[in-house]
Amino acid sequence: MAQNQQAAPRVSALIMAAFNQSYHLHQDVLKAWIDISFSIGGTLPRSSLTMTIQRLGRLDTLIRAIEDERYEDPWMAEPHTSLAEQWIGDAYAVTHTIKSKKLNLQPEGFSELAHDLRILRVQLEKHEIATGAATKQPIELEIIGSNEQEIYDASDPDRKHAIITAHGLTKRHSICWLVIDAASTESSRWIERRELSERFLRLWKKN
């Protein structure tokens, strides 16, 4: 190896640089996440909830920076999607904790946000349709790429049908997913990751 040949940058250094750059680009967003982390985390003493929300915020700034770049390299779609799905799972965990612990942190709009995160998380992580006790009825689904239809029955112990969640990019290059909402009059609808983040921040952001 030539003595003047430079070593390739370490992966960990590149990742840290990407996070730091996103913090610089979205300082106001990161500050808002930190502010609400103390507001929410303080209601559950001796827990790591505050740090969990701050990590959620830092991941949000990184994904926003990726969205803003409007990358053209098709290989970037995989890490972008992976990060977005990780954010959905983490955000769901926070709202689930707030709800299950019955914390006094459920302003108007919280139930709708928690519901959207839940049904999306179930499709992405469990490959199922989120149903409740009152909605466990067979659902008629169209098979992607075919005119055929299939019956999805969550109560069938022999059911092997999994849900393939369609996804794409919105005009602002944020990942969006097509969810089936069995508890709504809308049989299916698109949910955008960035819009979920904005709703999360609006609920508890200080004036």
C-alpha positions, 0 to 999 in steps of 0.5 A: 500500500502506498504510504500517501494513500489515505485510509477510508473514513470510518463508518461510525465517523460518517454516521456521526457526521450525518447526525451532526449535519442534520442537527445543524439543518434542523435546529428548531426541530431538535430543540422542540423534541428536547423541550417536549422530552422533558415535559413528557419524560418528567411525568414518569420519574426514574425512567429513561422516557426523556432520553427515549424521546430525545433519541426519537427527535435526533432520528427525526432530524436525520430522516428530515435531512435525507428527505430534504436532499431529494436523493436520486440514487435508488440504493438510498431508498433502502436505508431511508425506508429502514430509518423511517420504519424504525422511527415509526416503531419508536414513536408508537412505543412512546404513545403506547407508554403514555396511554398504558401508564395513563399519564396526564399527557393526552391533549386533543389529537393524541388518540388519533395520532396513537391510533395511526402509529398503532395501525401502521406499526402493526402492518410494518412489524407484524405484517397484519391488519390492526384490529380491535375487539369490535372489528375482528370481521373478515376483510376483503382485500385486493391482491396487488397486481391482480384483479383477484380478491382474498378474504383476510380473517384475523380470527382464523388460526390457520391464516397464513396471509400476510399484509404487504404494506405498499409505500412510496414518496410524497412530494416532499420526499417523505416515506408514506404507507398505505394502511388498512384501517378496520376501525374507520369508515375509510377502508384504506388511506396513506400516512406520511412519516413527516406528517406524523412527526409534525403532529407529534410535535404540535401536540406538546410543543411549547408556545 
